[in-house]
Amino acid sequence: MSRITVQKLGVLSGHKDSIYTLSPSAQGTHFFSAAGDGMVVQWDMESPENGNLIAKLPNSIYALHYHEPTGLLAVGHNYDGVHLLDPKTKQEVGSINITKGAIFDIKSYEDKLYVATGDGELVVLALEGLSVLGRIQASNKSARTIALHPENREVAVGFSDHHIRIYDIDSGMLKKTLEGHTNSVFTLCYTPDRSILISSGRDARLKFWDVRAGYLLMEDIAAHMYAINHITFSPDGKHFVTCSMDKSIKIWDAQRLKLLKVIDKVRHAGHGTSVNRLLWTAHKGQLLSASDDRTISLWGVQF
């Protein structure tokens, strides 16, 4: 494996339940977290011991998305709907009840929000006024994850029925169905140049789909022992990182698709329970990981 130095820089605590999601903010040192306790918290990596409570909602939160053009935070509040929060004022500026189930992911493009629900729907919302622009009922199983390809005008959605569906971002028309996973698809991520879609989930395999070849499956890797919860890229696009229910974090070479480093409890005092979410920041290249153990770990990664 390539020589990588990983240092645990700190542990952020304060949540009272499993932490499911992380989101960046416009301020380079700041980020947001949300958890099963319904709390939305803003953190500063320069002062990690001081979390700033933005909101406390009654139900658990799986999805959090920062919309940089407006500075608003979209929160997927399970069994209730989507809330728009202004982190500066800590005020709710809008809300809409779109489902009585869970909300697993939220992404944005231009002035629209794309929401994946436990009802198997992809719901498109107008950011201004939070009105429903469209609903795509794709499956009777949960829609779990969303990835956007603006250049191709496509939105990819991973479902618990093991399929990935590619839709036209404008019309909502189904363009392609990708089959290959043997269980729920939990995470999707396009490479920075948008040439490859990476997918994974409960089957613990990484699959690489060649976008330019019509999403042809080009690589399939047994990557973790248990379910892979999230994939994200380094700020320079040279590496990506995965996290898993097997309690580990793995760093990969994006060009060679090779494993470079394993971060775990034994070798690095990592998490002792499922690692649910990652955020690789541009602030000194620091990596954040959120876990069922109710903490966020801050990692220094040097190549």
ZAMIPA-703806 format. One record per residue (C-alpha): residue number from 1; x, y, z. Coordinates in steps of 0.5 Angstrom, whole numbers, plus 500, padded with zeros to 3 digits. Example, Ala and Ser with C-alpha at 12.3 -4.5 7.8 and 13.67 -1.06 7.14 Angstrom:
+------+-----+-----+-----+
: migu :  xx :  yy :  zz :
+------+-----+-----+-----+
:    1 : 525 : 491 : 516 :
:    2 : 527 : 498 : 514 :
+------+-----+-----+-----+
This chain:
+------+-----+-----+-----+
: migu :  xx :  yy :  zz :
+------+-----+-----+-----+
:    1 : 500 : 500 : 500 :
:    2 : 502 : 507 : 499 :
:    3 : 505 : 511 : 505 :
:    4 : 500 : 515 : 508 :
:    5 : 500 : 518 : 515 :
:    6 : 493 : 518 : 519 :
:    7 : 493 : 522 : 525 :
:    8 : 487 : 523 : 530 :
:    9 : 486 : 530 : 531 :
:   10 : 480 : 530 : 536 :
:   11 : 473 : 527 : 537 :
:   12 : 467 : 532 : 537 :
:   13 : 462 : 530 : 542 :
:   14 : 455 : 532 : 544 :
:   15 : 450 : 529 : 540 :
:   16 : 445 : 524 : 544 :
:   17 : 444 : 519 : 539 :
:   18 : 447 : 516 : 532 :
:   19 : 450 : 521 : 528 :
:   20 : 448 : 520 : 521 :
:   21 : 450 : 526 : 516 :
:   22 : 455 : 531 : 515 :
:   23 : 455 : 537 : 511 :
:   24 : 460 : 543 : 509 :
:   25 : 458 : 550 : 510 :
:   26 : 461 : 556 : 506 :
:   27 : 466 : 558 : 511 :
:   28 : 472 : 553 : 510 :
:   29 : 473 : 551 : 517 :
:   30 : 465 : 550 : 519 :
:   31 : 461 : 544 : 518 :
:   32 : 454 : 541 : 520 :
:   33 : 452 : 535 : 523 :
:   34 : 445 : 532 : 525 :
:   35 : 443 : 525 : 528 :
:   36 : 438 : 521 : 531 :
:   37 : 437 : 526 : 537 :
:   38 : 434 : 531 : 532 :
:   39 : 439 : 536 : 533 :
:   40 : 443 : 540 : 528 :
:   41 : 449 : 542 : 530 :
:   42 : 455 : 547 : 527 :
:   43 : 462 : 546 : 528 :
:   44 : 468 : 549 : 527 :
:   45 : 474 : 545 : 526 :
:   46 : 479 : 551 : 529 :
:   47 : 475 : 550 : 536 :
:   48 : 472 : 543 : 535 :
:   49 : 470 : 543 : 543 :
:   50 : 464 : 548 : 542 :
:   51 : 458 : 546 : 538 :
:   52 : 453 : 551 : 536 :
:   53 : 446 : 548 : 536 :
:   54 : 442 : 550 : 530 :
:   55 : 436 : 547 : 531 :
:   56 : 432 : 541 : 535 :
:   57 : 427 : 537 : 531 :
:   58 : 423 : 532 : 534 :
:   59 : 425 : 526 : 530 :
:   60 : 431 : 523 : 527 :
:   61 : 435 : 526 : 521 :
:   62 : 438 : 522 : 516 :
:   63 : 439 : 528 : 511 :
:   64 : 442 : 534 : 511 :
:   65 : 444 : 539 : 505 :
:   66 : 447 : 546 : 505 :
:   67 : 445 : 550 : 499 :
:   68 : 451 : 555 : 498 :
:   69 : 448 : 560 : 494 :
:   70 : 443 : 562 : 499 :
:   71 : 446 : 560 : 505 :
:   72 : 440 : 555 : 507 :
:   73 : 441 : 548 : 510 :
:   74 : 436 : 543 : 508 :
:   75 : 434 : 538 : 513 :
:   76 : 430 : 532 : 512 :
:   77 : 426 : 531 : 518 :
:   78 : 424 : 523 : 518 :
:   79 : 416 : 522 : 519 :
:   80 : 415 : 530 : 518 :
:   81 : 418 : 533 : 511 :
:   82 : 424 : 538 : 509 :
:   83 : 425 : 544 : 513 :
:   84 : 429 : 550 : 511 :
:   85 : 434 : 553 : 516 :
:   86 : 438 : 559 : 516 :
:   87 : 444 : 557 : 520 :
:   88 : 446 : 565 : 522 :
:   89 : 439 : 566 : 525 :
:   90 : 437 : 559 : 527 :
:   91 : 430 : 561 : 524 :
:   92 : 426 : 556 : 520 :
:   93 : 425 : 560 : 513 :
:   94 : 420 : 554 : 510 :
:   95 : 418 : 547 : 511 :
:   96 : 414 : 542 : 507 :
:   97 : 411 : 535 : 509 :
:   98 : 412 : 531 : 503 :
:   99 : 412 : 524 : 506 :
:  100 : 410 : 520 : 513 :
:  101 : 416 : 516 : 512 :
:  102 : 424 : 517 : 512 :
:  103 : 428 : 522 : 508 :
:  104 : 435 : 519 : 506 :
:  105 : 438 : 524 : 502 :
:  106 : 437 : 531 : 499 :
:  107 : 441 : 534 : 494 :
:  108 : 441 : 541 : 490 :
:  109 : 442 : 543 : 483 :
:  110 : 440 : 551 : 481 :
:  111 : 434 : 553 : 485 :
:  112 : 431 : 545 : 486 :
:  113 : 432 : 540 : 491 :
:  114 : 432 : 533 : 490 :
:  115 : 429 : 529 : 496 :
:  116 : 430 : 521 : 496 :
:  117 : 424 : 518 : 501 :
:  118 : 423 : 512 : 504 :
:  119 : 416 : 511 : 500 :
:  120 : 421 : 510 : 494 :
:  121 : 420 : 517 : 491 :
:  122 : 424 : 522 : 488 :
:  123 : 421 : 528 : 490 :
:  124 : 423 : 535 : 486 :
:  125 : 422 : 541 : 490 :
:  126 : 423 : 549 : 488 :
:  127 : 427 : 552 : 493 :
:  128 : 423 : 558 : 493 :
:  129 : 417 : 557 : 497 :
:  130 : 418 : 549 : 498 :
:  131 : 413 : 547 : 493 :
:  132 : 413 : 540 : 490 :
:  133 : 415 : 541 : 482 :
:  134 : 415 : 533 : 481 :
:  135 : 414 : 526 : 484 :
:  136 : 417 : 520 : 481 :
:  137 : 415 : 514 : 484 :
:  138 : 420 : 509 : 482 :
:  139 : 420 : 503 : 487 :
:  140 : 416 : 500 : 493 :
:  141 : 422 : 500 : 496 :
:  142 : 426 : 506 : 499 :
:  143 : 430 : 511 : 495 :
:  144 : 436 : 512 : 499 :
:  145 : 442 : 516 : 495 :
:  146 : 442 : 521 : 490 :
:  147 : 448 : 523 : 485 :
:  148 : 447 : 529 : 480 :
:  149 : 451 : 529 : 473 :
:  150 : 449 : 537 : 471 :
:  151 : 453 : 536 : 464 :
:  152 : 449 : 530 : 462 :
:  153 : 443 : 533 : 465 :
:  154 : 442 : 527 : 469 :
:  155 : 440 : 525 : 476 :
:  156 : 442 : 518 : 479 :
:  157 : 438 : 515 : 485 :
:  158 : 440 : 508 : 489 :
:  159 : 434 : 504 : 492 :
:  160 : 433 : 499 : 497 :
:  161 : 431 : 494 : 491 :
:  162 : 438 : 493 : 489 :
:  163 : 437 : 498 : 483 :
:  164 : 440 : 504 : 481 :
:  165 : 436 : 509 : 476 :
:  166 : 438 : 514 : 472 :
:  167 : 433 : 520 : 470 :
:  168 : 433 : 526 : 466 :
:  169 : 434 : 532 : 470 :
:  170 : 429 : 536 : 466 :
:  171 : 423 : 531 : 464 :
:  172 : 424 : 526 : 470 :
:  173 : 424 : 521 : 464 :
:  174 : 427 : 514 : 466 :
:  175 : 434 : 513 : 462 :
:  176 : 437 : 507 : 465 :
:  177 : 436 : 502 : 470 :
:  178 : 443 : 499 : 473 :
:  179 : 443 : 492 : 476 :
:  180 : 449 : 489 : 479 :
:  181 : 448 : 490 : 487 :
:  182 : 445 : 484 : 491 :
:  183 : 442 : 489 : 496 :
:  184 : 440 : 496 : 498 :
:  185 : 444 : 501 : 495 :
:  186 : 446 : 506 : 500 :
:  187 : 451 : 511 : 497 :
:  188 : 453 : 514 : 490 :
:  189 : 458 : 518 : 488 :
:  190 : 460 : 521 : 481 :
:  191 : 468 : 522 : 480 :
:  192 : 470 : 529 : 480 :
:  193 : 470 : 529 : 472 :
:  194 : 464 : 525 : 472 :
:  195 : 466 : 520 : 468 :
:  196 : 465 : 514 : 473 :
:  197 : 459 : 513 : 477 :
:  198 : 461 : 509 : 484 :
:  199 : 456 : 505 : 488 :
:  200 : 456 : 501 : 494 :
:  201 : 451 : 499 : 499 :
:  202 : 449 : 493 : 504 :
:  203 : 453 : 488 : 499 :
:  204 : 459 : 491 : 501 :
:  205 : 462 : 492 : 494 :
:  206 : 464 : 498 : 490 :
:  207 : 462 : 498 : 483 :
:  208 : 464 : 503 : 478 :
:  209 : 460 : 505 : 472 :
:  210 : 463 : 508 : 466 :
:  211 : 458 : 514 : 464 :
:  212 : 461 : 515 : 457 :
:  213 : 460 : 508 : 455 :
:  214 : 452 : 508 : 457 :
:  215 : 454 : 506 : 465 :
:  216 : 457 : 500 : 463 :
:  217 : 460 : 496 : 469 :
:  218 : 467 : 497 : 469 :
:  219 : 470 : 494 : 476 :
:  220 : 467 : 491 : 482 :
:  221 : 471 : 490 : 488 :
:  222 : 469 : 487 : 495 :
:  223 : 471 : 493 : 499 :
:  224 : 469 : 492 : 506 :
:  225 : 466 : 486 : 511 :
:  226 : 459 : 489 : 512 :
:  227 : 455 : 495 : 509 :
:  228 : 458 : 501 : 506 :
:  229 : 455 : 507 : 508 :
:  230 : 458 : 513 : 504 :
:  231 : 463 : 515 : 499 :
:  232 : 466 : 521 : 498 :
:  233 : 472 : 524 : 494 :
:  234 : 478 : 528 : 497 :
:  235 : 478 : 536 : 495 :
:  236 : 484 : 535 : 490 :
:  237 : 480 : 529 : 487 :
:  238 : 486 : 524 : 487 :
:  239 : 483 : 519 : 492 :
:  240 : 476 : 517 : 495 :
:  241 : 474 : 514 : 502 :
:  242 : 469 : 509 : 504 :
:  243 : 466 : 508 : 511 :
:  244 : 462 : 502 : 513 :
:  245 : 458 : 498 : 518 :
:  246 : 464 : 494 : 519 :
:  247 : 467 : 500 : 523 :
:  248 : 473 : 502 : 519 :
:  249 : 474 : 507 : 514 :
:  250 : 478 : 506 : 508 :
:  251 : 482 : 511 : 503 :
:  252 : 483 : 509 : 496 :
:  253 : 487 : 511 : 490 :
:  254 : 482 : 514 : 485 :
:  255 : 486 : 513 : 479 :
:  256 : 488 : 506 : 480 :
:  257 : 482 : 504 : 484 :
:  258 : 487 : 501 : 489 :
:  259 : 486 : 501 : 497 :
:  260 : 491 : 505 : 500 :
:  261 : 490 : 505 : 508 :
:  262 : 485 : 502 : 513 :
:  263 : 483 : 507 : 519 :
:  264 : 480 : 503 : 525 :
:  265 : 480 : 502 : 532 :
:  266 : 486 : 498 : 533 :
:  267 : 491 : 502 : 529 :
:  268 : 488 : 509 : 530 :
:  269 : 483 : 509 : 535 :
:  270 : 478 : 509 : 530 :
:  271 : 470 : 508 : 532 :
:  272 : 468 : 502 : 535 :
:  273 : 461 : 502 : 532 :
:  274 : 458 : 503 : 525 :
:  275 : 461 : 509 : 521 :
:  276 : 455 : 513 : 517 :
:  277 : 458 : 519 : 514 :
:  278 : 464 : 522 : 511 :
:  279 : 466 : 529 : 510 :
:  280 : 473 : 530 : 507 :
:  281 : 474 : 538 : 507 :
:  282 : 479 : 543 : 504 :
:  283 : 481 : 545 : 511 :
:  284 : 488 : 542 : 511 :
:  285 : 486 : 536 : 508 :
:  286 : 482 : 534 : 514 :
:  287 : 477 : 528 : 514 :
:  288 : 471 : 528 : 518 :
:  289 : 467 : 521 : 520 :
:  290 : 461 : 520 : 524 :
:  291 : 458 : 514 : 527 :
:  292 : 453 : 510 : 531 :
:  293 : 458 : 512 : 537 :
:  294 : 455 : 519 : 537 :
:  295 : 461 : 522 : 536 :
:  296 : 465 : 525 : 530 :
:  297 : 472 : 524 : 529 :
:  298 : 477 : 529 : 526 :
:  299 : 483 : 526 : 522 :
:  300 : 489 : 529 : 519 :
:  301 : 491 : 525 : 513 :
:  302 : 498 : 526 : 510 :
:  303 : 500 : 523 : 503 :
+------+-----+-----+-----+
